[in-house]
Amino acid sequence: MPTPHDPALLAKAATLVDALPYMQRYAGRTFVVKYGGHAMGDPKLARDFAEDVVLLKAVGINPVVVHGGGPQIGAMLKTMGVESRFIDGLRVTDTQTAQVAEMVLSGAINKEIVGWIAQAGGRAMGLSGKDGGMVRARKVSRTMKDPDSNIEKAVDLGFVGEPDTIDISVIETVSSAGMIPVIAPIAPGADGETYNINADTMAGSIAAALGAARLFLLTDVAGVLDKQGELLTDLRPADVARLQGDGTISGGMIPKLETCLHAVAAGCEAAVVLDGRVSHAMLLEIFTQEGAGTLIRAA
């Protein structure tokens, strides 16, 4: 039986004491967490994630979860025999695809996350941008160069949207009732149609509207790495521009960092790109001096 002088117990106590200043700093503040990638499909990582957000709520922080589900949508479309088409990484969403996206995101995935949080001892409420008029979407417009003529042409992505307006009252009501909002990136447009929104974009817009202390983008990479493969832990807009210019930042990391920069420019204090495959990475980022991901802030 362990004694009060057991080194393992003392180490646990020291960890809690070290975390105290961060708990005090963020008590009463809001964290928006975009949850997706491989972490969503791994039961152990899903349990760890649920435990993390329940712990945040228990120490007085208000977590808001926004989730993705691209692979699950793709799997369902394949099962139904519907072919997926992508332009610049964005799924072209026709009426049938939009219906499947809503079914998967607002239904199966959303309620699964709510269930994980309940198993971890928390209370969550599943929502989408439709609920309570939380999000009004506008249709995304994109252009691409014709490979033959090199002329920019408009591309119709169908029912792919981005947040136009956000009413935070529903989120605040759920949070103030002691529950964790879990939001699917689906929202209506002014035309009455249903739009599928990129989860990173949805999370960034919600973080800005809430004036969140942190936006966390859980990804399948460690964060932003330099050319030697070392993690860059603290970036400003000028740093991002320089790293993108010299090719250090490329591919799918570019839109993630654009989301972070837009969020911090519009009211979120800071954003973090974090490896969702690492157990409890979010707690390491929040409650330790060393952190665990790449922090982006405006100044």
Buried (B, 14 or more C-beta within 10 A) or exposed (E): EEEEEEEEEEEEEEEEEEBEEBBEEBEEBBBBBBBBBEBBEBEEBBBBBBBBBBBBBEBEBBBBBBBBBBBBBBEBBEEEEEEEEEEEEBBBBEEEBBEBBBBBBBEEBBBBBBBBBBEBEBBBBBBBBBBEBBBBBBBBEEEEEEEEEEEEEEBEBBBBBBBBBBBBEBBBEBBEEEBBBBBBBBBBBEEEBBBBBBBBBBBBBBBBBBEBBBBBBBBEBBBBBEEEEEBBBEBBBEBBEEBBEEEBBEEEBEBBBBBBBBBBEBEBBBBBBBBBBBBBBBBBBBBEEEBBBBBBBBE
